[in-house]
Amino acid sequence: GYALTFARYALQRDKEIVLKAVQHDGAALACASSELQSDKEIVMEAVRKRGGALKYACKTLQAEKEIVMEAVRQNGLALEFASKTLQSDKDVVMEAVQQDGRALQFASKTLQSAIQEDSRALQFAGETLQSA
């Protein structure tokens, strides 16, 4: 994966080489050419291996739900690198939080409040059922 860092620029633009590198270690996406950081197939493979590789994807792919869902399934904290729109998407945020509860800090403020309200309601319901 990181060998790509030291590769010549021509190799960093070679789709086959970069694909093999990200399949080995998704973080290799950081060393890929910007053209390949915009390639959906390359980015999908990178986030499958390491969700945090979403950080190195182009903005367009950071806003693509399919890519982001794959990233947060692998590492909930990858939500930090998702577009603002997807940080407000309940499906994406719930998937991220399910994988790592700390991901909630990267959700939109509105969604954070809604999830915390739901949690308080569930806690109250549980306490009510226990005392009944």
DRENTORKOL-3810 file (N, C-alpha, C; in nm, 4 decimals):
REM DRENTORKOL-3810
@n.u->0.0793; n.v->-0.1198; n.w->0.0000; ca.u->0.0000; ca.v->0.0000; ca.w->0.0000; c.u->0.0837; c.v->0.1265; c.w->0.0000
@n.u->0.1676; n.v->0.1449; n.w->0.1041; ca.u->0.2435; ca.v->0.2685; ca.w->0.1151; c.u->0.3594; c.v->0.2761; c.w->0.0156
@n.u->0.3945; n.v->0.1644; n.w->-0.0476; ca.u->0.4985; ca.v->0.1673; ca.w->-0.1501; c.u->0.4586; c.v->0.2629; c.w->-0.2618
@n.u->0.3293; n.v->0.2836; n.w->-0.2772; ca.u->0.2788; ca.v->0.3752; ca.w->-0.3797; c.u->0.3276; c.v->0.5170; c.w->-0.3538
@n.u->0.3552; n.v->0.5509; n.w->-0.2276; ca.u->0.4060; ca.v->0.6835; ca.w->-0.1919; c.u->0.5354; c.v->0.7136; c.w->-0.2673
@n.u->0.6176; n.v->0.6105; n.w->-0.2791; ca.u->0.7500; ca.v->0.6300; ca.w->-0.3379; c.u->0.7535; c.v->0.5995; c.w->-0.4867
@n.u->0.6422; n.v->0.5600; n.w->-0.5401; ca.u->0.6353; ca.v->0.5271; ca.w->-0.6824; c.u->0.6381; c.v->0.6539; c.w->-0.7669
@n.u->0.6825; n.v->0.6389; n.w->-0.8863; ca.u->0.6813; ca.v->0.7513; ca.w->-0.9803; c.u->0.5378; c.v->0.7919; c.w->-1.0079
@n.u->0.5207; n.v->0.9172; n.w->-1.0454; ca.u->0.3882; ca.v->0.9706; ca.w->-1.0715; c.u->0.3126; c.v->0.8854; c.w->-1.1732
@n.u->0.3828; n.v->0.8321; n.w->-1.2717; ca.u->0.3175; ca.v->0.7494; ca.w->-1.3739; c.u->0.2524; c.v->0.6270; c.w->-1.3105
@n.u->0.3153; n.v->0.5702; n.w->-1.2094; ca.u->0.2586; ca.v->0.4533; ca.w->-1.1425; c.u->0.1402; c.v->0.4930; c.w->-1.0549
@n.u->0.1456; n.v->0.6123; n.w->-0.9989; ca.u->0.0359; ca.v->0.6596; ca.w->-0.9153; c.u->-0.0887; c.v->0.6877; c.w->-0.9994
@n.u->-0.0713; n.v->0.6937; n.w->-1.1308; ca.u->-0.1832; ca.v->0.7161; ca.w->-1.2228; c.u->-0.2274; c.v->0.5878; c.w->-1.2917
@n.u->-0.1568; n.v->0.4785; n.w->-1.2666; ca.u->-0.1878; ca.v->0.3505; ca.w->-1.3306; c.u->-0.2990; c.v->0.2818; c.w->-1.2509
@n.u->-0.4153; n.v->0.2681; n.w->-1.3136; ca.u->-0.5330; ca.v->0.2173; ca.w->-1.2433; c.u->-0.5105; c.v->0.0775; c.w->-1.1868
@n.u->-0.4501; n.v->-0.0109; n.w->-1.2633; ca.u->-0.4285; ca.v->-0.1481; ca.w->-1.2160; c.u->-0.3383; c.v->-0.1519; c.w->-1.0935
@n.u->-0.2334; n.v->-0.0752; n.w->-1.0959; ca.u->-0.1385; ca.v->-0.0725; ca.w->-0.9834; c.u->-0.2051; c.v->-0.0122; c.w->-0.8595
@n.u->-0.2749; n.v->0.0977; n.w->-0.8794; ca.u->-0.3419; ca.v->0.1623; ca.w->-0.7662; c.u->-0.4517; c.v->0.0723; c.w->-0.7101
@n.u->-0.5252; n.v->0.0043; n.w->-0.7964; ca.u->-0.6294; ca.v->-0.0865; ca.w->-0.7507; c.u->-0.5699; c.v->-0.1966; c.w->-0.6621
@n.u->-0.4587; n.v->-0.2545; n.w->-0.7053; ca.u->-0.3932; ca.v->-0.3578; ca.w->-0.6241; c.u->-0.3439; c.v->-0.2993; c.w->-0.4914
@n.u->-0.2934; n.v->-0.1779; n.w->-0.4956; ca.u->-0.2430; ca.v->-0.1136; ca.w->-0.3734; c.u->-0.3558; c.v->-0.0884; c.w->-0.2734
@n.u->-0.4692; n.v->-0.0358; n.w->-0.3191; ca.u->-0.5792; ca.v->-0.0074; ca.w->-0.2260; c.u->-0.6471; c.v->-0.1356; c.w->-0.1773
@n.u->-0.6399; n.v->-0.2414; n.w->-0.2570; ca.u->-0.6940; ca.v->-0.3701; ca.w->-0.2119; c.u->-0.6083; c.v->-0.4267; c.w->-0.0984
@n.u->-0.4811; n.v->-0.3931; n.w->-0.1008; ca.u->-0.3893; ca.v->-0.4352; ca.w->0.0057; c.u->-0.4059; c.v->-0.3467; c.w->0.1286
@n.u->-0.4126; n.v->-0.2154; n.w->0.1059; ca.u->-0.4291; ca.v->-0.1178; ca.w->0.2146; c.u->-0.5022; c.v->0.0037; c.w->0.1585
@n.u->-0.6239; n.v->0.0236; n.w->0.2029; ca.u->-0.7060; ca.v->0.1343; ca.w->0.1532; c.u->-0.6410; c.v->0.2701; c.w->0.1664
@n.u->-0.5515; n.v->0.2858; n.w->0.2644; ca.u->-0.4851; ca.v->0.4145; ca.w->0.2852; c.u->-0.3970; c.v->0.4535; c.w->0.1668
@n.u->-0.3647; n.v->0.3582; n.w->0.0813; ca.u->-0.2847; ca.v->0.3883; ca.w->-0.0371; c.u->-0.3558; c.v->0.4876; c.w->-0.1280
@n.u->-0.4851; n.v->0.5053; n.w->-0.1094; ca.u->-0.5596; ca.v->0.6029; ca.w->-0.1892; c.u->-0.4996; c.v->0.7428; c.w->-0.1734
@n.u->-0.4394; n.v->0.7691; n.w->-0.0601; ca.u->-0.3770; ca.v->0.8997; ca.w->-0.0347; c.u->-0.2679; c.v->0.9309; c.w->-0.1368
@n.u->-0.2048; n.v->0.8276; n.w->-0.1898; ca.u->-0.0925; ca.v->0.8456; ca.w->-0.2815; c.u->-0.1318; c.v->0.8343; c.w->-0.4281
@n.u->-0.2564; n.v->0.8042; n.w->-0.4529; ca.u->-0.3037; ca.v->0.7913; ca.w->-0.5908; c.u->-0.3181; c.v->0.9291; c.w->-0.6539
@n.u->-0.3174; n.v->0.9325; n.w->-0.7841; ca.u->-0.3391; ca.v->1.0588; ca.w->-0.8549; c.u->-0.4800; c.v->1.1094; c.w->-0.8254
@n.u->-0.4993; n.v->1.2395; n.w->-0.8401; ca.u->-0.6330; ca.v->1.2956; ca.w->-0.8144; c.u->-0.7361; c.v->1.2338; c.w->-0.9096
@n.u->-0.6930; n.v->1.1981; n.w->-1.0277; ca.u->-0.7826; ca.v->1.1330; ca.w->-1.1234; c.u->-0.8349; c.v->1.0006; c.w->-1.0660
@n.u->-0.7478; n.v->0.9228; n.w->-1.0029; ca.u->-0.7896; ca.v->0.7944; ca.w->-0.9472; c.u->-0.8589; c.v->0.8103; c.w->-0.8117
@n.u->-0.8352; n.v->0.9212; n.w->-0.7451; ca.u->-0.9101; ca.v->0.9500; ca.w->-0.6220; c.u->-1.0545; c.v->0.9874; c.w->-0.6563
@n.u->-1.0803; n.v->1.0072; n.w->-0.7841; ca.u->-1.2147; ca.v->1.0366; ca.w->-0.8345; c.u->-1.2769; c.v->0.9162; c.w->-0.9039
@n.u->-1.2071; n.v->0.8052; n.w->-0.9046; ca.u->-1.2539; ca.v->0.6837; ca.w->-0.9718; c.u->-1.3355; c.v->0.6012; c.w->-0.8716
@n.u->-1.4623; n.v->0.5801; n.w->-0.9029; ca.u->-1.5538; ca.v->0.5131; ca.w->-0.8097; c.u->-1.5062; c.v->0.3724; c.w->-0.7720
@n.u->-1.4590; n.v->0.2968; n.w->-0.8685; ca.u->-1.4135; ca.v->0.1602; ca.w->-0.8414; c.u->-1.2945; c.v->0.1601; c.w->-0.7449
@n.u->-1.1988; n.v->0.2483; n.w->-0.7696; ca.u->-1.0794; ca.v->0.2570; ca.w->-0.6842; c.u->-1.1197; c.v->0.2974; c.w->-0.5425
@n.u->-1.2015; n.v->0.4003; n.w->-0.5330; ca.u->-1.2418; ca.v->0.4514; ca.w->-0.4014; c.u->-1.3235; c.v->0.3466; c.w->-0.3259
@n.u->-1.4130; n.v->0.2774; n.w->-0.3934; ca.u->-1.4929; ca.v->0.1743; ca.w->-0.3275; c.u->-1.4030; c.v->0.0654; c.w->-0.2695
@n.u->-1.3053; n.v->0.0222; n.w->-0.3465; ca.u->-1.2119; ca.v->-0.0798; ca.w->-0.2962; c.u->-1.1334; c.v->-0.0271; c.w->-0.1763
@n.u->-1.0934; n.v->0.0979; n.w->-0.1824; ca.u->-1.0159; ca.v->0.1568; ca.w->-0.0724; c.u->-1.0981; c.v->0.1620; c.w->0.0562
@n.u->-1.2220; n.v->0.2084; n.w->0.0482; ca.u->-1.3035; ca.v->0.2211; ca.w->0.1700; c.u->-1.3505; c.v->0.0853; c.w->0.2216
@n.u->-1.3584; n.v->-0.0137; n.w->0.1342; ca.u->-1.3909; ca.v->-0.1492; ca.w->0.1811; c.u->-1.2803; c.v->-0.2013; c.w->0.2729
@n.u->-1.1581; n.v->-0.1679; n.w->0.2357; ca.u->-1.0424; ca.v->-0.2150; ca.w->0.3118; c.u->-1.0184; c.v->-0.1278; c.w->0.4350
@n.u->-1.0368; n.v->0.0024; n.w->0.4185; ca.u->-1.0128; ca.v->0.0979; ca.w->0.5273; c.u->-1.1096; c.v->0.2147; c.w->0.5109
@n.u->-1.2115; n.v->0.2182; n.w->0.5934; ca.u->-1.3158; ca.v->0.3209; ca.w->0.5832; c.u->-1.2619; c.v->0.4630; c.w->0.5836
@n.u->-1.1574; n.v->0.4854; n.w->0.6624; ca.u->-1.0995; ca.v->0.6195; ca.w->0.6722; c.u->-1.0376; c.v->0.6696; c.w->0.5424
@n.u->-1.0202; n.v->0.5805; n.w->0.4450; ca.u->-0.9671; ca.v->0.6221; ca.w->0.3147; c.u->-1.0621; c.v->0.7198; c.w->0.2455
@n.u->-1.1850; n.v->0.7282; n.w->0.2955; ca.u->-1.2816; ca.v->0.8245; ca.w->0.2405; c.u->-1.2227; c.v->0.9655; c.w->0.2437
@n.u->-1.1353; n.v->0.9892; n.w->0.3375; ca.u->-1.0687; ca.v->1.1204; ca.w->0.3508; c.u->-0.9997; c.v->1.1608; c.w->0.2201
@n.u->-0.9481; n.v->1.0647; n.w->0.1463; ca.u->-0.8692; ca.v->1.0936; ca.w->0.0259; c.u->-0.9504; c.v->1.0898; c.w->-0.1029
@n.u->-1.0766; n.v->1.0553; n.w->-0.0922; ca.u->-1.1638; ca.v->1.0522; ca.w->-0.2105; c.u->-1.1993; c.v->1.1948; c.w->-0.2510
@n.u->-1.2326; n.v->1.2129; n.w->-0.3757; ca.u->-1.2744; ca.v->1.3452; ca.w->-0.4220; c.u->-1.4066; c.v->1.3829; c.w->-0.3553
@n.u->-1.4385; n.v->1.5107; n.w->-0.3525; ca.u->-1.5604; ca.v->1.5609; ca.w->-0.2870; c.u->-1.6865; c.v->1.4963; c.w->-0.3443
@n.u->-1.6870; n.v->1.4741; n.w->-0.4741; ca.u->-1.8041; ca.v->1.4130; ca.w->-0.5376; c.u->-1.8322; c.v->1.2747; c.w->-0.4792
@n.u->-1.7276; n.v->1.1946; n.w->-0.4596; ca.u->-1.7469; ca.v->1.0604; ca.w->-0.4058; c.u->-1.7709; c.v->1.0622; c.w->-0.2551
@n.u->-1.7256; n.v->1.1665; n.w->-0.1882; ca.u->-1.7558; ca.v->1.1811; ca.w->-0.0455; c.u->-1.9039; c.v->1.2143; c.w->-0.0252
@n.u->-1.9696; n.v->1.2516; n.w->-0.1333; ca.u->-2.1127; ca.v->1.2843; ca.w->-0.1294; c.u->-2.1981; c.v->1.1727; c.w->-0.1886
@n.u->-2.1351; n.v->1.0612; n.w->-0.2254; ca.u->-2.2092; ca.v->0.9501; ca.w->-0.2850; c.u->-2.2439; c.v->0.8485; c.w->-0.1760
@n.u->-2.3726; n.v->0.8298; n.w->-0.1555; ca.u->-2.4213; ca.v->0.7493; ca.w->-0.0430; c.u->-2.3651; c.v->0.6071; c.w->-0.0431
@n.u->-2.3597; n.v->0.5440; n.w->-0.1591; ca.u->-2.3108; ca.v->0.4059; ca.w->-0.1669; c.u->-2.1665; c.v->0.3949; c.w->-0.1147
@n.u->-2.0834; n.v->0.4889; n.w->-0.1546; ca.u->-1.9426; ca.v->0.4910; ca.w->-0.1120; c.u->-1.9345; c.v->0.5154; c.w->0.0388
@n.u->-2.0075; n.v->0.6153; n.w->0.0853; ca.u->-2.0015; ca.v->0.6531; ca.w->0.2272; c.u->-2.0565; c.v->0.5411; c.w->0.3154
@n.u->-2.1642; n.v->0.4772; n.w->0.2731; ca.u->-2.2184; ca.v->0.3660; ca.w->0.3516; c.u->-2.1149; c.v->0.2548; c.w->0.3661
@n.u->-2.0455; n.v->0.2255; n.w->0.2593; ca.u->-1.9409; ca.v->0.1220; ca.w->0.2657; c.u->-1.8301; c.v->0.1649; c.w->0.3618
@n.u->-1.7919; n.v->0.2912; n.w->0.3560; ca.u->-1.6859; ca.v->0.3421; ca.w->0.4443; c.u->-1.7265; c.v->0.3336; c.w->0.5908
@n.u->-1.8482; n.v->0.3774; n.w->0.6236; ca.u->-1.8895; ca.v->0.3779; ca.w->0.7646; c.u->-1.9207; c.v->0.2373; c.w->0.8156
@n.u->-1.9522; n.v->0.1444; n.w->0.7265; ca.u->-1.9683; ca.v->0.0044; ca.w->0.7694; c.u->-1.8342; c.v->-0.0502; c.w->0.8173
@n.u->-1.7288; n.v->-0.0080; n.w->0.7504; ca.u->-1.5952; ca.v->-0.0559; ca.w->0.7843; c.u->-1.5401; c.v->0.0206; c.w->0.9047
@n.u->-1.5689; n.v->0.1507; n.w->0.9097; ca.u->-1.5193; ca.v->0.2353; ca.w->1.0184; c.u->-1.6173; c.v->0.3509; c.w->1.0363
@n.u->-1.6956; n.v->0.3457; n.w->1.1417; ca.u->-1.7968; ca.v->0.4490; ca.w->1.1656; c.u->-1.7410; c.v->0.5897; c.w->1.1682
@n.u->-1.6165; n.v->0.6037; n.w->1.2128; ca.u->-1.5557; ca.v->0.7369; ca.w->1.2223; c.u->-1.5287; c.v->0.7995; c.w->1.0855
@n.u->-1.5406; n.v->0.7215; n.w->0.9790; ca.u->-1.5254; ca.v->0.7753; ca.w->0.8433; c.u->-1.6344; c.v->0.8781; c.w->0.8129
@n.u->-1.7384; n.v->0.8816; n.w->0.8948; ca.u->-1.8454; ca.v->0.9815; ca.w->0.8774; c.u->-1.7875; c.v->1.1230; c.w->0.8758
@n.u->-1.6763; n.v->1.1418; n.w->0.9419; ca.u->-1.6109; ca.v->1.2735; ca.w->0.9456; c.u->-1.5821; c.v->1.3255; c.w->0.8046
@n.u->-1.5552; n.v->1.2364; n.w->0.7111; ca.u->-1.5127; ca.v->1.2766; ca.w->0.5772; c.u->-1.6268; c.v->1.2761; c.w->0.4756
@n.u->-1.7458; n.v->1.2414; n.w->0.5208; ca.u->-1.8626; ca.v->1.2424; ca.w->0.4328; c.u->-1.9078; c.v->1.3863; c.w->0.4093
@n.u->-1.9807; n.v->1.4071; n.w->0.3032; ca.u->-2.0347; ca.v->1.5400; ca.w->0.2738; c.u->-2.1305; c.v->1.5816; c.w->0.3856
@n.u->-2.1541; n.v->1.7102; n.w->0.3981; ca.u->-2.2473; ca.v->1.7626; ca.w->0.4988; c.u->-2.3862; c.v->1.7015; c.w->0.4786
@n.u->-2.4250; n.v->1.6843; n.w->0.3541; ca.u->-2.5557; ca.v->1.6254; ca.w->0.3248; c.u->-2.5662; c.v->1.4855; c.w->0.3839
@n.u->-2.4617; n.v->1.4038; n.w->0.3660; ca.u->-2.4667; ca.v->1.2675; ca.w->0.4177; c.u->-2.4455; c.v->1.2619; c.w->0.5689
@n.u->-2.3839; n.v->1.3637; n.w->0.6252; ca.u->-2.3734; ca.v->1.3721; ca.w->0.7711; c.u->-2.5097; c.v->1.4049; c.w->0.8325
@n.u->-2.6042; n.v->1.4426; n.w->0.7472; ca.u->-2.7420; ca.v->1.4698; ca.w->0.7902; c.u->-2.8375; c.v->1.3592; c.w->0.7483
@n.u->-2.7851; n.v->1.2551; n.w->0.6858; ca.u->-2.8672; ca.v->1.1437; ca.w->0.6382; c.u->-2.8800; c.v->1.0399; c.w->0.7505
@n.u->-3.0020; n.v->1.0159; n.w->0.7938; ca.u->-3.0246; ca.v->0.9278; ca.w->0.9089; c.u->-2.9705; c.v->0.7870; c.w->0.8856
@n.u->-2.9900; n.v->0.7315; n.w->0.7652; ca.u->-2.9408; ca.v->0.5962; ca.w->0.7364; c.u->-2.7892; c.v->0.5880; c.w->0.7524
@n.u->-2.7209; n.v->0.6866; n.w->0.6956; ca.u->-2.5744; ca.v->0.6879; ca.w->0.6998; c.u->-2.5266; c.v->0.7036; c.w->0.8441
@n.u->-2.5850; n.v->0.7983; n.w->0.9147; ca.u->-2.5417; ca.v->0.8255; ca.w->1.0521; c.u->-2.5689; c.v->0.7052; c.w->1.1421
@n.u->-2.6851; n.v->0.6435; n.w->1.1281; ca.u->-2.7165; ca.v->0.5278; ca.w->1.2119; c.u->-2.6201; c.v->0.4112; c.w->1.1844
@n.u->-2.5853; n.v->0.3920; n.w->1.0578; ca.u->-2.4881; ca.v->0.2870; ca.w->1.0227; c.u->-2.3529; c.v->0.3177; c.w->1.0871
@n.u->-2.3123; n.v->0.4435; n.w->1.0801; ca.u->-2.1839; ca.v->0.4845; ca.w->1.1382; c.u->-2.1837; c.v->0.4664; c.w->1.2895
@n.u->-2.2897; n.v->0.5107; n.w->1.3546; ca.u->-2.2992; ca.v->0.5035; ca.w->1.5006; c.u->-2.3081; c.v->0.3586; c.w->1.5471
@n.u->-2.3742; n.v->0.2764; n.w->1.4686; ca.u->-2.3824; ca.v->0.1344; ca.w->1.5019; c.u->-2.2430; c.v->0.0718; c.w->1.4997
@n.u->-2.1606; n.v->0.1131; n.w->1.4051; ca.u->-2.0261; ca.v->0.0581; ca.w->1.3939; c.u->-1.9351; c.v->0.1144; c.w->1.5036
@n.u->-1.9512; n.v->0.2438; n.w->1.5326; ca.u->-1.8692; ca.v->0.3097; ca.w->1.6359; c.u->-1.9493; c.v->0.4278; c.w->1.6909
@n.u->-1.9933; n.v->0.4170; n.w->1.8131; ca.u->-2.0769; ca.v->0.5202; ca.w->1.8748; c.u->-2.0162; c.v->0.6584; c.w->1.8722
@n.u->-1.8839; n.v->0.6658; n.w->1.8676; ca.u->-1.8164; ca.v->0.7966; ca.w->1.8657; c.u->-1.8437; c.v->0.8730; c.w->1.7364
@n.u->-1.8943; n.v->0.8041; n.w->1.6356; ca.u->-1.9228; ca.v->0.8685; ca.w->1.5068; c.u->-2.0308; c.v->0.9745; c.w->1.5188
@n.u->-2.1113; n.v->0.9677; n.w->1.6237; ca.u->-2.2197; ca.v->1.0644; ca.w->1.6414; c.u->-2.1686; c.v->1.2079; c.w->1.6397
@n.u->-2.0465; n.v->1.2284; n.w->1.6850; ca.u->-1.9901; ca.v->1.3642; ca.w->1.6872; c.u->-1.9767; c.v->1.4249; c.w->1.5474
@n.u->-1.9775; n.v->1.3425; n.w->1.4438; ca.u->-1.9621; ca.v->1.3926; ca.w->1.3070; c.u->-2.0960; c.v->1.4084; c.w->1.2346
@n.u->-2.2040; n.v->1.3714; n.w->1.3012; ca.u->-2.3372; ca.v->1.3897; ca.w->1.2434; c.u->-2.3761; c.v->1.5364; c.w->1.2529
@n.u->-2.4719; n.v->1.5763; n.w->1.1708; ca.u->-2.5210; ca.v->1.7139; ca.w->1.1781; c.u->-2.5781; c.v->1.7385; c.w->1.3175
@n.u->-2.5767; n.v->1.8624; n.w->1.3609; ca.u->-2.6267; ca.v->1.8983; ca.w->1.4945; c.u->-2.7739; c.v->1.8577; c.w->1.5101
@n.u->-2.8519; n.v->1.8776; n.w->1.4055; ca.u->-2.9938; ca.v->1.8419; ca.w->1.4089; c.u->-3.0111; c.v->1.6927; c.w->1.4331
@n.u->-2.9345; n.v->1.6128; n.w->1.3598; ca.u->-2.9449; ca.v->1.4674; ca.w->1.3741; c.u->-2.8900; c.v->1.4207; c.w->1.5093
@n.u->-2.7848; n.v->1.4856; n.w->1.5571; ca.u->-2.7320; ca.v->1.4525; ca.w->1.6903; c.u->-2.8410; c.v->1.4705; c.w->1.7949
@n.u->-2.9103; n.v->1.5826; n.w->1.7876; ca.u->-3.0175; ca.v->1.6118; ca.w->1.8842; c.u->-3.1290; c.v->1.5087; c.w->1.8751
@n.u->-3.1695; n.v->1.4754; n.w->1.7527; ca.u->-3.2782; ca.v->1.3784; ca.w->1.7326; c.u->-3.2399; c.v->1.2418; c.w->1.7882
@n.u->-3.1173; n.v->1.1991; n.w->1.7641; ca.u->-3.0721; ca.v->1.0678; ca.w->1.8114; c.u->-3.0621; c.v->1.0673; c.w->1.9643
@n.u->-3.0132; n.v->1.1769; n.w->2.0200; ca.u->-3.0045; ca.v->1.1849; ca.w->2.1659; c.u->-3.1433; c.v->1.1858; c.w->2.2291
@n.u->-3.2390; n.v->1.2531; n.w->2.1640; ca.u->-3.3778; ca.v->1.2523; ca.w->2.2132; c.u->-3.4347; c.v->1.1112; c.w->2.2094
@n.u->-3.4115; n.v->1.0401; n.w->2.0977; ca.u->-3.4583; ca.v->0.9019; ca.w->2.0857; c.u->-3.3978; c.v->0.8154; c.w->2.1958
@n.u->-3.2689; n.v->0.8357; n.w->2.2233; ca.u->-3.2006; ca.v->0.7572; ca.w->2.3262; c.u->-3.2608; c.v->0.7837; c.w->2.4634
@n.u->-3.2891; n.v->0.9099; n.w->2.4926; ca.u->-3.3503; ca.v->0.9438; ca.w->2.6220; c.u->-3.4895; c.v->0.8814; c.w->2.6331
@n.u->-3.5645; n.v->0.8849; n.w->2.5238; ca.u->-3.6995; ca.v->0.8259; ca.w->2.5244; c.u->-3.6915; c.v->0.6755; c.w->2.5478
@n.u->-3.5966; n.v->0.6089; n.w->2.4830; ca.u->-3.5799; ca.v->0.4649; ca.w->2.5016; c.u->-3.5381; c.v->0.4327; c.w->2.6443
@n.u->-3.4486; n.v->0.5128; n.w->2.6980; ca.u->-3.4034; ca.v->0.4918; ca.w->2.8355; c.u->-3.5218; c.v->0.5086; c.w->2.9323
@n.u->-3.6012; n.v->0.6127; n.w->2.9115; ca.u->-3.7179; ca.v->0.6377; ca.w->2.9960; c.u->-3.8160; c.v->0.5213; c.w->2.9860
@n.u->-3.8404; n.v->0.4742; n.w->2.8644; ca.u->-3.9328; ca.v->0.3621; ca.w->2.8426; c.u->-3.8829; c.v->0.2377; c.w->2.9145
@n.u->-3.7523; n.v->0.2128; n.w->2.9068; ca.u->-3.6931; ca.v->0.0972; ca.w->2.9750; c.u->-3.7088; c.v->0.1066; c.w->3.1253
@n.u->-3.6857; n.v->0.2257; n.w->3.1811; ca.u->-3.7000; ca.v->0.2459; ca.w->3.3250; c.u->-3.8459; c.v->0.2291; c.w->3.3666
@n.u->-3.9379; n.v->0.2783; n.w->3.2854; ca.u->-4.0810; ca.v->0.2671; ca.w->3.3143; c.u->-4.1241; c.v->0.1207; c.w->3.3150
@n.u->-4.0741; n.v->0.0446; n.w->3.2169; ca.u->-4.1089; ca.v->-0.0979; ca.w->3.2088; c.u->-4.0514; c.v->-0.1755; c.w->3.3272
@n.u->-3.9318; n.v->-0.1387; n.w->3.3714; ca.u->-3.8695; ca.v->-0.2079; ca.w->3.4849; c.u->-3.9456; c.v->-0.1829; c.w->3.6148
@n.u->-3.9975; n.v->-0.0623; n.w->3.6311; ca.u->-4.0678; ca.v->-0.0303; ca.w->3.7550; c.u->-4.2133; c.v->-0.0759; c.w->3.7548
@n.u->-4.2614; n.v->-0.1229; n.w->3.6392; ca.u->-4.4028; ca.v->-0.1671; ca.w->3.6298; c.u->-4.4213; c.v->-0.3059; c.w->3.6843
END
